[in-house]
Amino acid sequence: MTQIPDTFPAFVAERHDDGVTRGVRPFSRSDLPDGDVTIRVAYSSVNYKDGLATLAKGRVARISPLVPGVDLAGTVMETTAPGLAEGDEVIVHGHDLGVAHHGGYASYARVPAGWVVPLPAGLTPRQAMALGTAGFTAALSIVTLEQRGLAPGHGPVLVTGASGGVGSTAVAMLAGRGYEVVASTGKADAAAYLRELGAGEILGREEVMGDEGRPLAAERWAGAVDCVGGATLSGVLKALRYGAAVAASGNTGGPSLSTTVFPFILRAVALLGVDSVSCPPAPRREVWERLAGDLRPAGLDDHITHEITLDELDTALTAILDGQITGRTVVRLD
């Protein structure tokens, strides 16, 4: 196994009195945090949270300097953890990675063993990061809805924020499972892309929000994956069919939710929270196994994924914060 060099490239964000500087610079092996597992990173990905971690008012980064990157895939270089060995291919995402613990935007990372998930058979490190935190969140949303009883054939399933990372993978996964998928997006030019992923109908954001003055709308959705929150989630709740549920994981539309009790007490609908950060190890591994199997979306290597290098990351982080990225962007480290 190759030895870990004394220094290696990393994308670092550092706070100063007048803001945050970010960019690629040499990072030291001695600066890696404590942990049981040292990983040579092959790929990471670009997430909205990663962009926030590089902003002075992003309210994400809890240490400075910080190597962002809330997910990574690579090969174990050193470990003292039982059940892991040098050469094992692994995935890490969530927990404090890229927030209070140096993350995936460096050639090497060191993490606690409890954060590590074995790379499932059938997925390469690049494919794992084409899914990444976003794909895991989408899959966890679908699993949560299916555990409550949703199944193909029950009716249309709405995905909001469908052109983003979570939304686009959710559209592809649901279509692959045989669901009737309706995709909602604020990007008119994303319609063709979403149809390629399997959406049968495309709606604008305003159509989902509906009439904000009405407590209920016509029953339409057999289920929903909401990646937006705010007024969009309020509109979804109003239009769920009797007994249906929405799995909510995002707040790009704002953290506040204005609703009434009527969807819950007159239609018995459910609002299901989806947390991919602190998901326990056992269900985390189970979801990744399904991502390598029945929940693996078609087009993972083509339609969904764009690849960049570490030197292109600054531009990509700005783009995702501005809502200019469609699908998933992976960052090649090796």
C-alpha positions in Angstrom: 0.0 0.0 0.0 1.3 3.5 -0.9 2.4 5.6 2.1 0.5 8.7 2.9 2.6 11.7 1.9 3.5 14.5 4.3 1.6 17.0 2.2 -1.2 16.6 -0.4 -3.7 18.9 -2.1 -6.9 19.9 -0.4 -9.6 22.5 -0.9 -9.7 24.6 2.2 -12.1 27.2 3.5 -10.8 29.5 6.3 -12.6 32.3 8.1 -11.1 35.8 8.5 -12.4 39.0 10.0 -13.4 40.2 6.5 -15.0 36.9 5.3 -13.8 33.5 4.1 -11.0 32.5 1.8 -11.3 29.2 -0.1 -9.2 27.4 -2.6 -6.7 24.5 -3.2 -3.6 24.5 -1.1 -1.2 22.0 0.4 -2.5 20.2 3.4 -0.4 18.3 6.0 -0.8 14.7 7.1 -0.3 15.9 10.6 -3.4 18.2 10.2 -5.7 15.2 9.6 -8.1 14.8 12.5 -8.2 11.9 14.9 -9.9 8.7 13.7 -9.5 5.0 13.4 -9.5 4.9 9.6 -7.3 6.8 7.1 -8.7 6.8 3.5 -7.2 7.7 0.2 -10.1 9.6 -1.4 -11.0 8.8 -4.9 -14.1 10.9 -5.3 -16.3 13.4 -3.4 -19.3 15.3 -4.7 -20.7 18.8 -4.8 -23.7 19.5 -2.4 -25.5 22.6 -1.5 -24.3 22.1 2.1 -20.7 22.2 0.8 -21.3 25.6 -0.7 -22.8 26.9 2.6 -19.7 25.6 4.4 -17.6 28.0 2.5 -19.7 31.1 3.3 -19.2 33.4 6.3 -23.0 33.4 6.9 -23.6 29.8 5.8 -24.1 28.5 9.4 -22.6 25.1 8.4 -18.8 25.2 9.1 -18.0 24.7 12.8 -14.2 24.7 12.5 -11.7 26.9 10.7 -9.8 26.1 8.6 -12.1 23.4 7.2 -11.8 20.9 4.4 -15.4 20.8 3.2 -17.0 17.8 1.4 -19.8 16.0 3.2 -19.2 12.7 1.5 -16.3 10.7 0.0 -15.5 7.3 -1.5 -12.0 5.8 -1.5 -9.6 3.1 -0.2 -8.6 2.3 3.3 -4.9 3.1 3.8 -4.5 2.6 7.6 -6.9 1.3 10.2 -7.1 0.0 13.7 -10.8 -0.8 13.5 -12.0 -4.4 13.5 -13.9 -5.4 10.4 -11.9 -3.1 8.1 -8.6 -3.8 6.4 -6.1 -1.9 4.2 -7.3 -1.9 0.6 -11.0 -2.0 1.5 -13.1 0.3 -0.6 -15.5 2.4 1.5 -18.0 5.3 1.6 -18.2 8.0 4.3 -21.0 10.6 4.5 -22.9 12.6 7.1 -22.1 12.8 10.7 -19.7 15.8 11.1 -17.8 15.2 7.9 -17.1 18.5 6.1 -18.7 20.4 8.9 -16.8 19.9 12.2 -14.4 17.3 10.8 -12.2 17.6 7.7 -14.1 16.2 4.7 -13.9 14.8 1.2 -12.2 17.6 -0.7 -8.7 16.4 0.0 -6.6 13.5 -1.3 -6.7 11.8 2.2 -9.2 11.8 5.1 -9.2 10.3 8.5 -12.5 9.4 10.2 -14.0 7.3 13.1 -14.7 3.7 12.1 -18.4 4.2 13.0 -18.8 6.5 10.0 -17.5 4.1 7.5 -19.7 2.1 5.1 -18.3 -0.7 3.0 -18.7 0.0 -0.7 -21.4 -2.3 -1.9 -20.6 -4.8 -4.7 -21.7 -3.4 -8.0 -20.8 0.2 -7.3 -17.5 1.9 -8.2 -16.3 4.8 -6.0 -17.3 7.2 -8.8 -20.8 5.8 -9.0 -21.1 5.9 -5.2 -20.3 9.6 -5.3 -22.6 10.1 -8.3 -25.2 9.0 -5.7 -23.4 10.5 -2.6 -25.3 12.2 0.1 -28.0 13.4 -2.4 -28.6 9.9 -3.7 -28.6 8.4 -0.2 -31.2 11.0 0.9 -33.4 10.3 -2.1 -33.2 6.6 -1.4 -33.9 7.0 2.3 -36.9 9.2 1.3 -38.3 6.4 -0.9 -37.6 3.7 1.6 -39.4 5.7 4.3 -42.5 6.2 2.0 -42.6 2.5 1.1 -42.3 1.5 4.7 -45.5 3.5 5.3 -47.2 1.6 2.4 -46.5 3.4 -0.8 -46.1 1.1 -3.8 -46.0 1.3 -7.6 -49.5 1.6 -9.0 -50.9 3.7 -6.2 -50.9 6.8 -8.2 -48.7 9.8 -9.1 -45.7 10.5 -6.9 -44.5 14.1 -6.8 -40.8 15.1 -6.6 -40.1 18.7 -5.8 -36.8 20.4 -6.5 -36.5 17.7 -9.2 -33.5 19.2 -11.1 -31.3 19.2 -8.0 -29.1 16.4 -6.7 -31.7 14.7 -4.4 -34.6 15.4 -6.7 -33.0 14.1 -9.9 -31.9 10.9 -8.3 -35.3 10.5 -6.7 -37.0 10.9 -10.1 -34.7 8.2 -11.7 -35.1 5.8 -8.7 -38.9 6.1 -8.6 -39.1 5.7 -12.4 -36.9 2.6 -12.2 -39.2 1.1 -9.5 -42.2 1.6 -11.8 -43.8 4.6 -10.2 -45.7 7.3 -12.1 -43.4 10.2 -11.4 -44.4 13.9 -11.6 -41.4 16.3 -11.4 -41.6 19.8 -10.1 -38.8 22.3 -10.9 -38.2 26.0 -11.1 -36.0 25.5 -14.1 -38.0 25.5 -17.4 -35.0 24.3 -19.3 -34.7 21.2 -17.2 -37.9 19.5 -18.6 -36.2 17.4 -21.2 -33.5 16.2 -18.7 -36.2 15.2 -16.2 -38.1 13.3 -18.9 -34.9 11.4 -19.8 -34.7 10.4 -16.1 -38.3 9.0 -16.2 -40.6 11.8 -15.2 -44.0 11.5 -17.0 -45.1 15.1 -16.2 -43.3 18.3 -15.4 -44.8 21.0 -13.2 -43.6 24.5 -12.4 -43.0 25.4 -8.7 -46.1 27.7 -8.6 -48.4 24.9 -9.7 -47.3 22.9 -6.7 -47.6 25.8 -4.3 -51.2 26.4 -5.4 -53.5 28.9 -3.8 -51.8 29.9 -0.5 -55.1 31.2 0.8 -56.8 27.7 0.7 -56.2 25.2 3.5 -56.8 22.2 1.1 -56.4 21.5 -2.6 -57.8 18.8 -4.8 -56.4 15.4 -3.8 -53.7 14.4 -6.3 -50.5 12.9 -4.9 -50.2 9.3 -3.7 -46.9 10.3 -2.2 -44.2 12.9 -2.5 -40.5 13.4 -2.1 -40.0 17.1 -1.1 -36.5 18.5 -1.4 -37.5 22.2 -1.1 -39.5 22.9 2.1 -41.2 26.3 2.7 -44.2 27.2 0.6 -43.6 24.2 -1.7 -44.0 21.7 1.1 -47.1 23.5 2.3 -48.6 23.1 -1.2 -47.7 19.4 -1.3 -49.4 18.8 2.0 -52.6 20.4 0.8 -52.8 18.1 -2.3 -51.9 14.7 -0.8 -54.5 12.0 -1.2 -56.2 10.5 1.8 -53.7 8.6 3.9 -50.7 9.6 1.8 -47.4 10.9 3.0 -44.6 13.3 2.0 -40.9 12.6 2.9 -39.2 16.0 3.5 -35.5 16.5 3.5 -34.7 20.0 2.2 -35.1 23.7 3.1 -33.8 25.6 0.0 -37.3 27.1 -0.1 -36.9 28.3 3.4 -37.0 26.8 6.9 -40.5 28.0 7.8 -43.6 26.0 7.1 -47.1 27.6 6.9 -49.9 25.1 7.1 -53.1 24.2 8.9 -54.1 21.1 10.7 -56.7 20.2 8.0 -54.5 18.0 5.8 -53.7 15.9 8.9 -57.1 15.7 10.6 -59.3 15.6 7.5 -57.1 13.5 5.2 -54.9 11.6 7.6 -51.8 12.6 5.7 -48.3 12.3 7.2 -45.2 14.5 7.1 -42.1 12.3 7.4 -38.8 13.8 8.2 -35.7 12.4 6.4 -32.3 12.8 8.1 -29.3 11.4 6.2 -26.7 13.0 8.5 -27.3 11.0 11.7 -28.9 7.9 10.2 -27.7 4.9 12.3 -25.2 2.4 10.8 -27.5 -0.5 10.2 -30.1 1.3 8.1 -27.4 3.3 6.5 -25.7 0.1 5.2 -29.1 -1.3 4.1 -29.9 1.7 2.0 -26.5 1.6 0.3 -27.1 -2.1 -0.5 -30.4 -1.1 -2.1 -28.6 1.7 -4.0 -26.4 -0.9 -5.6 -29.5 -3.0 -6.4 -33.2 -2.2 -6.9 -32.8 1.6 -6.2 -29.8 2.1 -8.5 -31.0 4.8 -11.0 -30.6 4.4 -14.7 -28.2 6.8 -16.3 -26.0 7.0 -13.2 -22.8 7.3 -15.3 -24.3 9.6 -18.0 -27.5 11.6 -17.5 -27.1 12.3 -13.8 -23.4 12.9 -13.4 -20.8 15.6 -14.3 -17.2 15.2 -13.3 -14.8 17.9 -12.2 -11.3 18.2 -10.6 -10.4 19.9 -7.4 -9.2 22.9 -9.3 -12.7 23.4 -10.7 -14.4 23.1 -7.4 -14.6 26.8 -6.5 -16.6 27.5 -9.6 -18.9 24.5 -8.9 -19.6 25.6 -5.3 -20.6 29.1 -6.5 -22.9 27.5 -9.2 -24.7 25.2 -6.8 -25.4 28.1 -4.4 -26.8 30.1 -7.3 -29.0 27.2 -8.4 -27.1 26.7 -11.6 -26.2 22.9 -11.3 -28.5 20.2 -12.6 -28.1 16.6 -11.4 -25.0 15.5 -9.6 -21.4 16.7 -9.9 -18.5 14.5 -8.7 -15.1 15.7 -7.7 -12.2 13.4 -8.8 -9.4 13.4 -6.2 -7.0 10.6 -7.1 
